[in-house]
Amino acid sequence: MSQDRYSVSDVEEMLHGGAFRPSDDLQIRVRSALRKPPPAFPVPRYAWMAGLTVLVVALVLTGIVIALSPKEKAASIVYGIGAVYEAGLVHPIDETRQVGDISLTVDWVYADWNQILVGYTAQGRADHDIHVHTGVVSARLADGTALEGDAIAGYGEMGADSSVAAFDMPEDVRDRQTIDLQLVLQAAYEQYPTPSETDPAEEDQNPSPSGASSVQLEPFAVITTGGGEATFEFSIPVTPGRVIEVGQTEEAKGYAVTLEQVIIAPSMTTARLCFEVPDPVHFRQWFSFVTLMTGSKGYSGAGDDYQVGEPYSCQRVEIGESVPLDRDRYVFRVDELAGFEFHPRDIVTNDMLPEEQWRVKGPWVFTLDIVP
Amino acid sequence: MNQKQKLAQLEAWCNREMTGLYNYVVYRVADQTAADEIVATICERGLKRLHQYDPRRGSLTAWMFGIARNSLNDHFRIRVRQGTEISLEALPAIQGRGDTPEEQVIQVERFEQVVLLLDHLTETEREIVGLRYGGELKYQEIAELMGLNIDHVGVLLHRALGKLRDVLNEKEAEHEPRQV
């Protein structure tokens, strides 16, 4: 009998020696899906029923009425939006348009020096197997300027879906007392023909094939039906914020970072940050991770920039939490810069594996003293 | 971490780890068309459920591979495995890891040789091999994801590799000239 040729180590090496390459089509598909904003999310039906049961029991036991509507839940998801919503800074609109058998309502609007927010709700048929999906078709100012942004948070339950859309406030209209906005929204029913999703712990590791072939629908396809588009026009008062022109450059670990401007507004803080990209060829998506300090409290945020071969990155950094406007000193700290490469690992050589990322921790610290 | 920051993190993760995620899925389904659909679905589901991700409870890698396992289980619920044999025609393009084109060709051939035998493993063994060599996850990550003890992962993995080794050696012996 001949001696065995292969050992376990050989098998391991053989598996390490190759990899399947995702097709360009798949990469484009995934990237374009990620470039879209996160849509409003449906609550899994069992979770919804369980949640309702818990709520009813809580009401019975405590007698305390806690009844958040979908639109309040949608607004509460993102810190900064929740803060302005709870502070009563949003302006109720409550205008409804009918698209098919779906009622589409703009619930409230809000604008400050950083962003314009719109809360809206679609109400349709309540059905276990479908949910109402909404989207922003376009958002324009009265002069035709298209606004950049889309839905950023949402809350759905059977037959209803509430979302919050956020748009960047254009710099040239920031100082106005009010802005006029034209918003086109769409709503439709969506149905996912796949079985309902369950917790990983409950999954069967050895799925039984019995009866499985009776499912005729293409897997993972989304079926969209009904609905349509509706146009809304309204004026939004602009809540002022604070613009801090900084223009400072700090150096750490051999890298210079320039903080150009910070805008603090009730719903969020933004900053413009520039730095020389250490390797614009191999890493094309650049992030900055920052913390804005007021006294001992810190608010974290991040910026990102995707570019090809540009040696300098200037990016908008966003801090989603509501930062106090009335401080006379802020400390803006850039904690880390990071570059990533999106190409699959197959184009790099072994000595570059496994990480396709470039990171350097600062900090780069900018002290912002506000002169009255 | 707010929704936008999570989105940026998810995008960066997908940029870095999509090849690993894709390889894990191909190890499980051994079919390019199905793998493409499943990976696209995993990313879409990750995006839809981003609000549920809590960095304090675990890494984004564990969270995304958890979604991947769910999506694969959905896939197997609605489709019976079409036969048991894995065919090269159904697999996606394979890239060899090596510094020269010659080395890469050899690595591709050796890789093909072993992945064609994945159907000799049980679903659990195939999953662990997929997570380790396709997804390039650490033992600890696999243990957390599958709810297993880390030693158990090592044992299962070694057993799976041993099974592949045995089949490889059997096939090798079949092709050796017999001595009369």
Interface residues (C-beta under 8 A of the other chain):
Chain A: S2 D4 R5 Y6 S7 V8 D10 V11 E12 E13 M14 L15 H16 G17 G18 A19 F20 R21 P22 S23 D25 L26 Q27 R29 V30 R31 A33 L34 R35 K36 P37 P38 P39 F41 I77 V78 Y79 G80 I152 A153 T194 P195 E197 T198 P200 A201 E203 D204 Q205 N206 P207 P209 A212 S213 V215 P219 F220 Q285 F287 S300 G301 A302 D304 E318 G320 E321 A338 F340 E341 F342 P344 R345 D346 T349 N350 L353 P354 E355 E356 Q357
Chain B: M1 N2 Q3 K4 Q5 L7 A8 L10 E11 A12 C14 N15 R16 M18 T19 Y22 N23 V26 Q32 A35 D36 E37 I38 V39 A40 T41 C43 E44 R45 L47 K48 R49 L50 H51 G66 R69 N70 N73 D74 H75 F76 R77 I78 R79 V80 R81 L91 P92 A93 I94 Q95 G96 R97 G98 D99 I106 Q107 V108 R110 F111 E112 Q113 V114 V115 T122 E123 T124 E127 V129 Y133 G134 E136 L145 G147 H158 L161 G162 L164 R165 L168 N169 E172 A173 E176
